[in-house]
Amino acid sequence: MPSANQVRDRRTSVDVVFDHLRDEIASLNLLPGDKISEAEIAAQFGVSRQPVRDAFSRLENLDLLLIRPQRATEVKRFSMREIEKSRFVRASVESEILRRAAQHCDAIGASQLDASLIQQTAVVEADDYDRFGALDYQFHQTLCEIAKVDFAFEVIKQEKANVDRLCMLSLSKVNRLSQLLDDHKAITECVRNHDGDGAVAAGMIHLSRLDATIDAILDAHGDYFDP
């Protein structure tokens, strides 16, 4: 449980509350539709309500909280429209990234991808979901750097963040890490062999893994989604 001592560091109390709540939402310790109290969070952290209010506002801007006047603040439910938007944007941008990565990949780039796969293999064997998530981000950032469009990772990161909670629900139900690792291996093989079409095809298969997850979550937890 966080204490007041944790806010007395170089970060502001807003940062501490924001980071904690964002992690709680991303990890599904706070589920879609769960209500959270400004007063209770302030008491938990030993701070006034203003930094909590500011943290809530930042989370609302990330589409993670729903704040309504005179009503309880709650964790934002999933929106099918937003999910479709995020996946469309990511597929469009990532297709170009993969084509360019295949075009520009050299020995250094191939070595970076190989090193990433070694790390990913280790965490898959350890069933370390959290660590795999971090390495997944790094893998896609490396592809952007090889493609010479490092700025594109900001788009990928934002759109990935919009569906990360769905990915966590998927991983909590069944061990899909090995499948995702195999996808990364297939992408790497095509990129290092300068096969742009193959890299895009492998990348689109990778992105499609969420289809069955969305259907299953809709069936089992329809209340997690906006009406």
C-alpha positions in Angstrom: 0.0 0.0 0.0 1.5 3.4 -1.0 2.3 5.7 1.9 2.9 9.4 2.3 6.6 8.8 2.3 6.4 7.7 -1.3 5.4 11.1 -2.4 8.3 12.8 -0.8 10.7 12.2 -3.7 11.7 14.1 -6.9 8.3 13.4 -8.5 5.3 15.3 -7.6 2.4 13.8 -5.7 0.4 14.1 -8.9 3.0 11.9 -10.7 2.9 9.3 -7.9 -0.9 9.0 -7.8 -1.1 9.0 -11.6 1.5 6.3 -12.1 -0.1 4.1 -9.4 -3.6 4.4 -10.8 -2.4 4.0 -14.4 -0.6 0.7 -13.4 -3.7 -0.5 -11.5 -5.9 0.1 -14.6 -3.4 -1.4 -17.0 -2.9 -4.5 -14.9 -6.7 -4.9 -14.4 -6.5 -4.6 -10.6 -9.0 -1.9 -11.4 -11.5 -3.3 -13.9 -13.6 -1.4 -16.5 -16.6 0.1 -14.7 -15.0 0.1 -11.3 -15.7 3.2 -9.3 -12.9 5.1 -7.5 -13.1 7.8 -4.9 -11.1 11.0 -5.0 -11.3 11.2 -1.2 -10.2 7.6 -0.6 -7.2 7.9 -3.0 -6.2 11.1 -1.2 -6.4 9.4 2.2 -4.5 6.4 0.8 -1.6 8.5 -0.3 -1.7 11.1 2.5 -2.2 14.0 0.2 -4.8 16.7 -0.4 -7.5 16.1 -3.0 -6.1 18.5 -5.5 -3.2 16.3 -6.7 -5.6 13.4 -6.9 -8.0 15.6 -9.0 -5.1 16.5 -11.3 -4.1 12.8 -11.6 -7.6 11.9 -12.5 -7.7 14.6 -15.1 -4.5 13.2 -16.7 -6.0 9.7 -16.7 -9.2 11.0 -18.3 -7.1 12.5 -21.1 -5.6 9.1 -21.7 -9.2 7.8 -22.0 -8.7 5.6 -18.9 -11.2 7.3 -16.5 -14.7 8.6 -16.9 -15.3 11.8 -14.8 -18.8 13.1 -14.5 -20.0 16.0 -12.4 -21.9 15.0 -9.3 -21.4 11.3 -10.1 -18.8 8.7 -9.2 -15.6 8.6 -11.2 -15.1 5.2 -12.8 -12.6 3.3 -14.9 -13.4 3.8 -18.5 -15.1 0.9 -20.2 -13.8 -0.4 -23.6 -15.2 1.3 -26.7 -15.4 -0.8 -29.8 -15.2 2.3 -31.9 -11.9 3.4 -30.2 -10.5 -0.2 -30.5 -11.3 -0.3 -34.2 -9.7 3.2 -34.7 -6.5 2.2 -32.8 -6.1 -1.0 -34.7 -6.7 0.7 -38.1 -4.2 3.4 -37.3 -1.6 0.9 -36.0 -2.0 -1.5 -39.0 -1.6 1.4 -41.5 1.5 2.8 -39.8 3.1 -0.5 -39.0 2.8 -1.8 -42.5 5.0 1.1 -43.7 7.4 0.6 -40.8 7.9 -3.1 -41.7 8.4 -2.4 -45.4 11.0 0.2 -44.5 12.6 -2.0 -41.9 13.0 -4.8 -44.4 14.5 -2.3 -46.9 17.1 -0.8 -44.5 17.9 -3.7 -42.2 21.7 -4.3 -41.9 23.9 -6.5 -39.8 23.5 -4.2 -36.8 19.7 -4.1 -37.1 19.5 -7.9 -37.4 21.7 -8.3 -34.4 19.5 -6.0 -32.3 16.4 -8.0 -33.3 18.2 -11.2 -32.5 19.1 -9.9 -29.0 15.5 -8.9 -28.4 14.3 -12.4 -29.3 16.7 -13.9 -26.9 15.4 -11.8 -24.1 11.8 -12.5 -25.1 12.4 -16.2 -25.1 13.8 -16.1 -21.6 10.8 -14.2 -20.2 8.3 -16.5 -22.1 10.0 -19.5 -20.4 9.6 -17.8 -17.1 5.9 -16.9 -17.8 6.8 -13.3 -17.0 3.8 -11.4 -18.6 4.9 -7.9 -17.3 8.4 -8.2 -18.6 7.2 -9.5 -21.9 5.0 -6.5 -22.3 8.0 -4.2 -21.8 10.1 -6.2 -24.3 7.3 -6.1 -26.8 7.3 -2.3 -26.8 11.1 -2.4 -27.2 10.9 -4.8 -30.1 8.5 -2.5 -32.0 10.6 0.5 -31.2 13.7 -1.3 -32.6 11.8 -1.9 -35.8 11.0 1.8 -36.1 14.7 2.6 -35.6 15.8 0.1 -38.2 13.2 1.6 -40.6 14.7 5.0 -39.9 11.4 6.4 -38.7 12.0 6.4 -34.9 9.3 9.1 -34.6 6.7 6.6 -35.7 7.1 4.7 -32.4 5.1 7.5 -30.6 2.1 6.5 -32.8 2.6 2.8 -32.2 3.0 3.3 -28.4 -0.2 5.4 -28.2 -2.3 2.9 -30.2 -0.8 -0.1 -28.3 -1.7 1.6 -25.0 -5.3 1.9 -26.1 -5.7 -1.9 -26.3 -3.2 -3.0 -23.6 -5.9 -3.8 -21.1 -7.5 -6.2 -23.7 -4.1 -7.9 -24.2 -3.8 -8.3 -20.4 -7.3 -10.0 -20.3 -6.1 -12.3 -23.0 -2.9 -13.2 -21.3 -4.7 -13.8 -18.0 -6.9 -16.4 -19.6 -4.5 -18.4 -21.6 -0.7 -18.5 -22.1 -0.3 -16.8 -25.5 3.2 -15.5 -25.0 4.7 -18.3 -27.1 2.4 -17.4 -30.0 3.4 -13.7 -29.8 7.0 -14.7 -29.6 6.6 -16.8 -32.7 5.1 -13.8 -34.5 8.1 -11.7 -33.6 10.4 -14.4 -34.9 8.5 -14.5 -38.2 8.7 -10.7 -38.5 12.4 -10.7 -37.7 13.1 -13.4 -40.3 11.4 -11.4 -43.1 13.0 -8.1 -42.1 16.5 -9.5 -42.0 15.9 -11.2 -45.4 14.7 -7.8 -46.9 11.3 -9.4 -47.5 8.9 -6.4 -47.2 5.8 -8.2 -48.3 6.5 -11.1 -45.9 7.2 -8.8 -43.0 3.9 -6.9 -43.6 2.0 -10.2 -43.8 3.6 -11.5 -40.6 2.9 -8.2 -38.9 -0.8 -8.2 -39.8 -1.2 -11.8 -38.5 0.4 -10.5 -35.3 -2.1 -7.7 -35.0 -5.0 -10.0 -35.8 -4.3 -12.1 -32.6 -6.7 -9.8 -30.7 -9.7 -10.7 -32.8 -10.7 -13.8 -30.9 -9.9 -12.1 -27.6 -12.3 -9.3 -28.3 -15.1 -11.7 -29.2 -14.4 -13.9 -26.1 -14.4 -10.9 -23.7 -17.5 -9.5 -25.3 -19.3 -12.8 -24.6 -18.0 -13.3 -21.1 -17.8 -9.6 -19.9 -20.1 -7.5 -22.0 -20.3 -5.1 -19.1 -16.7 -4.1 -19.7 -17.7 -2.4 -22.9 -19.7 0.8 -23.6 -23.4 0.1 -24.4 
